Amino acid sequence: MLNELKVTQITVPLPFRLDHVHCFLAEGEKGWTIIDAGLNNKTTRDLWNPIIEKHDITDIIISHYHPDHFGMQGHYNN
């Protein structure tokens, strides 16, 4: 179903008991949108950087205010 919507699930490892978070990359008419950015740490940056280099990211949407969902947003806003 996600493929039909042009959405890719990105599973980001976490250093907690809850050991991962699902983030998403969605293709839109004018570029790509990140939905939840993951925790702000080296593991997340190393996972996202090659993906971001290949896509024209135009928007970031955060589903809710937990660090494992919004942490990298500030980094990539710049």
N, C-alpha and C positions, 0 to 999 in steps of 0.2 A: 504494500500500500504506500509506503513512504516513497518508493521509486516512482510511482505514478504521480505523486505530488512534487517530484523533483526535490526531495528532502533526503539528506544523508545523515545518519546517526553517527556521532563521534563519541566513543566511550573513553572518558578521561579517568585514569587511575587516581585514587585519593589515598593519602597516608593516614586514614582513619579506619575505625571498625566498619563503617560504610565505605567500601573500598573502591567505589567508582561513581561517576555521575554521567548521565547521558546528555550530551549537548548535540546541537543539530546545525547543519548547513543547508540553507534552502535557496534554490535558484529562483530569481524573480525576473521580471521583464527588463529591469534596468541594472541588475547586478545580483550579488549574493548577500544573504542575510545570515548572520550567526544568531542562533537562538540558544541562550545560555552560553557563557564563555568559559566556565570552569574556574577552579581555584588558581590564585595567582602564585605560581611556583614554577620552577625550572621544568618539571615533568610536563606541565600543561603547555608552557611555551614551546618546548621541543616538539610536542605533538601538533600544535596548531600552526607553528611558523611555516612548515612546508605546504600546508593546506592553503594558508592565506596568501602565500607567494603565487599560487596558481589560480587564484580567484579574485575578482574585483569585488571586494566587500564594501557594500554601501550602507548597511544597517546592522545594528546589534540590538537584539531584543532580550531582555532579562525577564524570566517568568516569575521569579520571586526573589526576595532579599535574603538569600543565604550565601555565604562566601564561596561555596562550591559552585554556585551558579553565576554570581556577578563578579568574582574576584579579578578575572583577567580583562573585564570590560574596560576599566580605566587605562590599562596598558595599551589595548588596541584602539581606543578612541583617539589616541595621539597618532 
